[in-house]
Amino acid sequence: MTDNADHTPVIRTRNLRKSFGPLEVLKGVDLDVCKGENVVVLGRSGSGKSVLIRIIAGLLSPDTGSVEVLGNDIGALDIRQLRTLRTRIGFSFQSSALYDGMNVRANLEFPLVRNKRHLSRKEIDAAVAQVLDDVGLSATIDQMPAELSGGQKKRIGIARTLILQPEIMLYDEPTAGLDPVTSVDINELINEVQHRYNTSSVIITHDLTCAKATGNRIVMLSEGRFLRQGSFEEVFDTTDPRIKDFYKYNFIEKA
């Protein structure tokens, strides 16, 4: 995987804190993501990973701290401005979030019809065909979500975010629940999206194989704080028991 980031920050968080009742989930998080960079936020379940990307997407508000995305202060945007910004951000949900009552074509058309109402039927059809080709699932266009495998649902979910040609991709546990072979396919797709669409991405995962395969930079999150960041090797070249235990808990091929 080539690092094609140009070091211009497209996401910047400073001193992010978020609590739910007495539970403090984020405890002062600073994160920069550069243009064209895949950043993996790695950590156990409950470490605050998903809360972090929901704050970046404007789906949650931090208790304190600031979030800047594509030059916009998220906290200063009104609802209309935030909605417009979100069209530049693709969010790949862990569940794929497909509409069960719509076939693949309708699922992909939905964000276009909602956000780009000036498009003609010919332009919509071309966009749907393009993203399906990009994720390798052109033959599924008339299938229902229930007819798709878990890996196919992930790919269609990613295609639905790509159809608006986002500048930023946010992946929430992209390999969760997938078998090892399908997980490798999804990791490869994440890298293909980075290069083909020149996206900047935050990839939330506890899967070490996913982190090593997709991350230009790895950030280790534990109990609401970043412990360490760098390349995969740099992050795990440590005697910190919290990081060593996490590595031992996960399986990763050592080849």
C-alpha positions, 0 to 999 in steps of 0.5 A, spaced: 500 500 500 502 506 497 502 512 502 499 518 497 497 523 503 499 530 501 499 532 509 494 537 508 489 535 514 482 534 512 480 532 519 482 535 525 480 534 532 482 537 539 481 535 546 475 531 544 471 529 550 465 525 550 461 522 556 454 518 557 452 519 564 457 517 568 461 513 563 467 517 560 468 514 553 473 519 550 478 523 555 481 528 550 483 526 543 487 529 538 487 526 531 489 529 524 488 525 518 491 528 512 489 528 505 489 521 501 491 518 508 488 511 511 488 512 518 486 506 522 483 507 529 485 500 533 482 498 539 477 493 543 470 494 543 468 499 548 474 503 547 471 509 544 472 508 537 465 508 534 463 514 538 469 518 535 467 517 528 460 519 529 463 525 532 467 526 526 461 525 522 456 530 526 452 524 528 454 526 535 456 532 539 462 532 543 462 535 550 468 539 549 473 540 544 473 541 537 472 538 530 474 541 523 472 537 517 474 539 510 475 546 513 469 546 517 468 547 524 463 542 525 460 545 532 459 552 528 454 549 522 447 549 522 443 543 520 443 545 513 450 546 513 451 540 516 447 536 511 451 539 505 458 537 509 455 530 510 454 529 502 462 530 502 463 524 507 461 517 506 460 513 512 460 505 511 456 502 517 458 496 521 451 493 519 451 496 512 445 499 513 441 497 506 434 498 506 431 491 506 425 493 502 429 496 496 433 492 491 440 494 490 439 499 484 434 502 489 439 502 495 444 506 490 439 511 487 436 513 494 442 518 496 443 521 489 435 522 488 435 525 495 442 529 494 442 531 487 435 532 484 438 535 478 440 529 475 437 525 469 435 518 469 441 517 464 446 520 469 443 516 475 443 509 471 450 511 469 452 512 476 449 506 479 453 502 474 459 505 475 459 504 483 457 497 482 463 496 477 468 499 482 466 494 487 465 488 483 458 487 483 454 489 477 450 482 477 447 484 483 443 490 481 436 487 481 437 483 487 434 484 494 439 485 500 436 478 503 439 475 497 446 478 498 452 474 502 455 478 508 461 480 504 456 483 498 452 487 503 459 490 505 461 492 498 454 494 496 454 499 503 460 502 500 458 503 493 452 507 496 457 511 500 461 512 493 456 514 489 456 521 491 464 521 490 465 523 497 472 526 499 472 522 506 470 515 508 469 513 515 469 505 516 466 502 522 468 495 523 468 494 516 470 486 517 466 485 523 462 478 522 466 476 515 470 470 514 477 471 513 477 470 505 471 475 505 475 480 510 481 480 505 477 482 499 474 488 503 481 490 505 483 490 498 477 494 496 478 499 502 485 500 499 482 500 491 477 506 494 483 510 497 487 510 490 481 510 485 477 516 489 483 519 492 479 519 499 482 520 506 479 515 511 478 513 518 478 506 519 475 503 526 477 496 527 479 491 532 482 487 527 489 487 526 489 484 519 485 489 517 489 494 520 495 492 517 493 491 510 489 498 510 492 503 514 498 508 512 498 510 520 495 506 526 492 510 532 491 505 538 485 507 542 485 505 549 480 507 555 478 513 551 485 515 550 490 515 544 496 510 547 501 510 541 501 512 533 505 510 527 506 504 522 503 498 524 510 495 526 512 502 530 505 501 534 506 494 536 514 495 538 513 497 545 513 494 552 506 497 554 502 491 557 496 494 554 498 494 547 502 487 548 496 484 551 491 487 545 496 484 540 496 477 543 488 477 544 488 478 536 490 473 531 494 475 526 499 472 521 506 473 522 508 471 515 
